[in-house]
Amino acid sequence: MATQTLNSTPTALSLTADTWYTIQCRSTKNFYIQTATSAPSNDDSAFVISPYSMIQAKRGSGEQIYVWQNDVRGDRGYGFLVVEPSA
């Protein structure tokens, strides 16, 4: 099990290609997740994951999984994710 602290900059998760992962949101705010070949510049194509929810994602070869949160309240109260390989 690994954790990833969120911030407002899309950050690539360090994951093995062609492997399924369970990503759990441990935050009181939504977070964005998107697969891409480079860091996304906006959240237009991202999935929005609700607080304390989880998603399964697979990183394809040649792309990364990016995660981030918006600081809508201005309190810089970012949450974190728990990431682990799916069984």
ChimeraX attribute file (.defattr): number of C-alpha atoms within 10 A of each C-alpha:
attribute: neighborCount
match mode: 1-to-1
recipient: residues
	/A:1	7
	/A:2	10
	/A:3	14
	/A:4	18
	/A:5	15
	/A:6	21
	/A:7	18
	/A:8	15
	/A:9	15
	/A:10	22
	/A:11	19
	/A:12	20
	/A:13	14
	/A:14	13
	/A:15	17
	/A:16	14
	/A:17	14
	/A:18	11
	/A:19	13
	/A:20	17
	/A:21	18
	/A:22	17
	/A:23	22
	/A:24	20
	/A:25	22
	/A:26	21
	/A:27	19
	/A:28	13
	/A:29	17
	/A:30	19
	/A:31	26
	/A:32	20
	/A:33	23
	/A:34	21
	/A:35	20
	/A:36	17
	/A:37	14
	/A:38	14
	/A:39	17
	/A:40	18
	/A:41	8
	/A:42	9
	/A:43	15
	/A:44	9
	/A:45	12
	/A:46	17
	/A:47	15
	/A:48	15
	/A:49	18
	/A:50	17
	/A:51	15
	/A:52	13
	/A:53	13
	/A:54	16
	/A:55	14
	/A:56	13
	/A:57	18
	/A:58	18
	/A:59	20
	/A:60	17
	/A:61	11
	/A:62	9
	/A:63	14
	/A:64	22
	/A:65	22
	/A:66	22
	/A:67	26
	/A:68	24
	/A:69	25
	/A:70	19
	/A:71	13
	/A:72	10
	/A:73	7
	/A:74	7
	/A:75	7
	/A:76	12
	/A:77	15
	/A:78	19
	/A:79	19
	/A:80	18
	/A:81	20
	/A:82	15
	/A:83	21
	/A:84	16
	/A:85	16
	/A:86	12
	/A:87	6
